[in-house]
Amino acid sequence: MALKTILHLSDLPNLDHVPEIYSTCFSKGLDLNRASSFRIPKFMVIGHRGHGMNILQSSDSRMKAIKENSILSFNSAAKFPLDFIEFDVQVTKDDCPVIFHDDFILTEENGTIFEKKVTELCLAEFLCYGPQKETGKEGKCLYRKTKDGKFVKWNVETDDSLCTLQDAFQKVEPSLGFNIELKFDDFAVYQQDHLLHILQVILQVVFEFARDRPIIFSTFQPDAAQLVRKLQNNYPVYFLTEGGASIYYDVRRNSLGEAMKVCLEGGLQGIVSEIKGVFKDPGAVPKIKDSNLSLLTYGKHNNVPEAVHMQYLMGIDGVIVDFVEEISQTVDDMIKPAKEMTTEGKGESEANSKLQFSQKELSFLLKLIPELIQF
């Protein structure tokens, strides 16, 4: 096992006294020294929940092609020129990190929909939902709740079984980076000892099985974000935010400005924002970059090529997308010409090419984006 000794909770009286317990070994082109800078070597494309999230009520067949957050989805995404895949990790009540987005698992029994919280299931219970690995064994039917409160069967064109974090490390193309979202209930209040326990369980799997795979941690939970940064210094930690699209009791979650504070106070490496928050406040981008923070985005508008190209011009470091084939091709097309010009000595570097637009010009272009992506 590649772990050093795990700290006992009793040794960690408060967040300010949590030491970094793992040594730095992450060297895939990312500079983790927050005291100087943090760099992503290229504009990154990250597959959302693997090959893309499932929206079962969508008329777009791509949103229900492959079961999200599954080994099949991850390896399908690996066929395209992606840098990372993003997925959600929760911990079962018997301390196994599993990959699943929703807080609750929904199933139907005798005509009635039942819901069970993922973190209150043991691993065996969790794995009994959906397709089963054993031939001839049938799992419990999975449902999902839509935004308008309806329950729909989780039917996709190509289904796959639920999986653990260890499964992902052992069965997914090893060159593909993992953006591990540490998933917590948006409306729960967590005690520090509970957060410590959950994060240590996840870190134990990561450090045993990650090997040379690039890893990024991200989470909407600000205390968890700062804590996982203190628990290890191997991998970068990003704070997730909706950038003001929704309002939460915890003010740290309500704006890009607050997200910057969380990162700078906790020594985090970057922010992952809902793209609507960035487009509504484009002036935050240079502030974030001037603070030596990296900036990634997520959201449905990242499936629009024009919106992705706009972010590239703005100096954003990467996008989390559902339409991995289309957007990875878009990024390939818009970056290759810049590289070729630099190689031939006919143009400026890729970094300098982004600076050809003034803030006034970028503001004008941003006004055109809503017409393209229909806010």
C-alpha positions, 0 to 999 in steps of 0.5 A: 500500500502506498499510504503513510500512516493514517492520522487518528481523528483524536489527533486532529482537534481542529482544522487549523491543526490538520497537517499534510499527511501525504508526500507530493508525487503528482507530476503530470505537468501541474505545478502544485506550489500554491505559493508561486503559481498553479498551471494547467499545461493546456486547455482541458476537456473533461468528460462529465460523469464519464461520457456524459450525464443522463437526462432521461426526459431529454429529446436528445438521444446523447443524454441517455446513450450510456449509463452515467458514472459507470465503467462503460461510460468512463471507457467510452469517454477514453476513446476521445481526446479527453484529459480527465473524466469527472465523477461523483464519489460517496461513501457507504455506511460500511466505508466503501467509496462508490460512484453515484451522483444523486443523494438517494437511490430510487426503486419501485416495489409493488407499485410504490417508489421508495428512496434510500440515501446512498450513504445509509446503504452498505456496499452489498445493498448499493450494488444490488440496484441496476444491471448485475455483473453475475449472469442471470442475476437481476438487479432492482430497477432504478428510477430517477426524479425529474426537476418537475417531481416526476419519477422515470425509469432510468432507461438508457440505450446501453446500461451498466452496473454500479461501481466503486472507486476502486473499480474505476482505478482498476478497470478504466484506461490508465492514462485518463485523469480522474476529476473526483468530486467529493459528493456531500448533501447540499443541505446537511451540516457536517461535523469535522470528525465526520468529514475527516473520516469520509475523506480518509476513507476515499484517500486510502483508496486513491493512494493505494490504486491511483499509481501514476494516474492524474487526479483532481479533487473537487467539491461544493462543500467548502470545509471538505475542500479545505480539509482534503487539501490539508490531508494531502498535497499530492493532488490539486483541490478545486472548490465547486461553485454555482457562481450565484446561480442558486443561493445557499445558507452558507455564503461561501457557496454564493459567488465567484468572489466567495469561492476565491476566498475559500481557495486562498484561505485554504491553499486550494489550486482552483475553482470549478464554476457553473459557466453561467456564473462566469458569463454573468461576471466575466470580470471575475476571470482576470481576478481569479487568474491574477490570484494564481488560481486555475478556473474550470467550468461546467454546465449545459452551455459547455456543450455549445462549441461557440461557448467553449471557444469563448472560454478559451479566448477568455483564458479559462483553463478547461471545460467539463462537458457532456458531448465529449466527441463534439466538444473534444473535436472543437477544442482540437480544431481551435488549438491545433492552428495556434500550435502550428503557427507557433511551430512555423514561426508565423504567429505568437504562442497560444498563451499570447494569442488569448491576449489579443482581445481587450476586456472591452472586446471580450465584453462585447463578444459575451453579449453575443453568447446568450443568443447562441446558448439561450440563457 
